[in-house]
Amino acid sequence: MFDTLSDRLAATFKNLRGKGRLSEADIDATAREIRIALLEADVALPVVRAFIANVKERARGVEVSQALNPAQQVVKIVNEELVSILGGETRRLRFAKTAPTVIMLAGLQGAGKTTLAGKLGLWLKGQGHSPLLVACDLQRPNAVNQLSVVADRAGVAVYAPEPGNGVGDPVQVAKDSIEFARSKQYDVVVVDTAGRLGIDQELMQQAADIRDAVSPDEILFVVDAMIGQDAVNTAEAFRDGVGFDGVVLSKLDGDARGGAALSIAHVTGKQIMFASNGEKLDEFDAFHPDRMASRILDMGDLLTLIEQAEKTFSQEEAAKMASKLASSKGKDFTLDDFLAQMEQVRKMGSISKLLGMLPGMGQIKDQINNIDERDVDRTAAIIKSMTPKERAEPTIINGSRRARIAKGSGVEVSAVKNLVERFFDARKMMSKMAQGGGMPGMPGMPGMGGGPGRQKKQVKQAKGKRKSGNPMKRKAEEQAAAARREQAAQGGAFGLPAQDDKNFELPDEFKKFMG
């Protein structure tokens, strides 16, 4: 969603690289480019003005003027300001002291509330809670049926006593659901309300009546991230009419400019708490402003990647695979293990999304977007077409075996050959890393090569500085060297004379070098 904004900001920061100092003109030009990038991303004008004012003020301050790399310092400032307008710290759900905790969903028609209720239910279930979804959208045709289907897919309970389609009292359903949850020991109640327009006073009053009937611990305002600038006006209408405690962004996987996401937290003063970034029920998680800012600036999102890996991979399996790779040249690591690892990675999500969380991947996003997810399925088909012995000992796969495997998996013989060769290369590299050898081919880097058994090269000792044959001259040189050593011992870093920080000045040579 933020691709265009990321590209514009990356181009802006590229112009700053290599500059030892930033002039007023550099700061103004950078601020102008950032302003254009934000306005093109459909960020609200008051938010853009506040953002640019803060960036310019900080860029002219001491933290940039005295920095060794001003360009990196400006990127740091922009990152911190982005985190600020996205809401600052991550906000968690407030749970009631006595169950059940009541969460009410409100928002416009078509914002995705019903689907999001199922996603939130699945997320709460994963957190160890027992949620109950309540069907209070009795206006939209088949809304009750949709919530029942979504709840079934999520594996959570649903309370739907009324058929909907205009039949039933949503306020009474919401009130009865609390007693039902208490009797059935559900600790979280998620109330799905009807979608409404900001100008629809009747439906706004209905939402306010449901709020008064159930006294929710959290009212979450669901916003379609593709709605554009009008999201801010709608949010203000809901804030005044019903009130809400937090924002949930839906459809973050769309291709809209995403300005609403950057504007809504700053304008309403309510933080974004959750984000839905896909159609599947598990493509939903807590919203972290710092991680979203990192993604926008193409710094990656390694923390989310690690969290997803921890959900998918067990510690026992990871330790087992590591021991196999650490064996003699990794020969214990078979194609069966390779297939199991590949299927685990697929459970984490699409390959393109996983690669997109790595830093710097924005530069090759076209290649990432063109990744064919079916390649993984083809690889799995090739491995599954092998016999157990061939998977355990790929070295026995000869020409006739390759032909049989290719025929069984519906691929060319060359594809089978390439897979086996890539497997051997990958196993060799991973085995070397597991044994502490680091990355092969990089012996000069600490920790990136020079594994056990490597011979260290003998470093030829450098000759000392020749001394003068003249006794008088040699004595003068020794006195000068002693004075330098004493000065270095008394001084600060790099042998400079110790001074107060306030009165410290760089030597003239450094001033000339720094311009």
Salt bridges, closest charged atoms under 4 A:
ASP7 OD1 - LYS365 NZ 2.68
GLU24 OE1 - ARG60 NE 2.67
ASP26 OD1 - LYS19 NZ 2.80
ASP28 OD1 - LYS56 NZ 3.60
ASP28 OD1 - ARG60 NH2 2.79
GLU33 OE1 - ARG8 NH2 3.26
GLU40 OE1 - ARG8 NH1 2.81
GLU63 OE2 - ARG58 NE 3.17
GLU80 OE1 - ARG58 NH2 2.45
GLU80 OE2 - LYS76 NZ 2.96
GLU81 OE2 - ARG58 NH1 3.19
ASP137 OD2 - ARG140 NE 3.58
GLU179 OE2 - ARG182 NH1 2.98
ASP187 OD2 - HIS129 ND1 2.93
ASP212 OD1 - ARG211 NE 3.18
GLU218 OE1 - ARG91 NH2 2.84
GLU218 OE1 - ARG94 NH2 3.72
ASP224 OD2 - LYS251 NZ 3.18
ASP240 OD1 - ARG239 NE 3.71
ASP245 OD1 - ARG94 NH2 3.71
GLU283 OE2 - LYS353 NZ 3.26
ASP285 OD2 - LYS311 NZ 3.92
ASP301 OD2 - ARG295 NH2 2.91
GLU307 OE2 - ARG291 NH2 2.85
ASP336 OD1 - ARG391 NH1 3.09
ASP337 OD1 - LYS324 NZ 2.98
GLU343 OE2 - LYS384 NZ 3.56
ASP372 OD1 - ARG374 NE 3.14
ASP372 OD2 - ARG378 NH2 3.51
ASP375 OD1 - ARG378 NH1 2.37
ASP377 OD1 - ARG346 NH1 3.22
GLU390 OE2 - ARG401 NH1 2.76
GLU390 OE1 - ARG404 NH2 2.78
GLU505 OE1 - LYS511 NZ 3.24
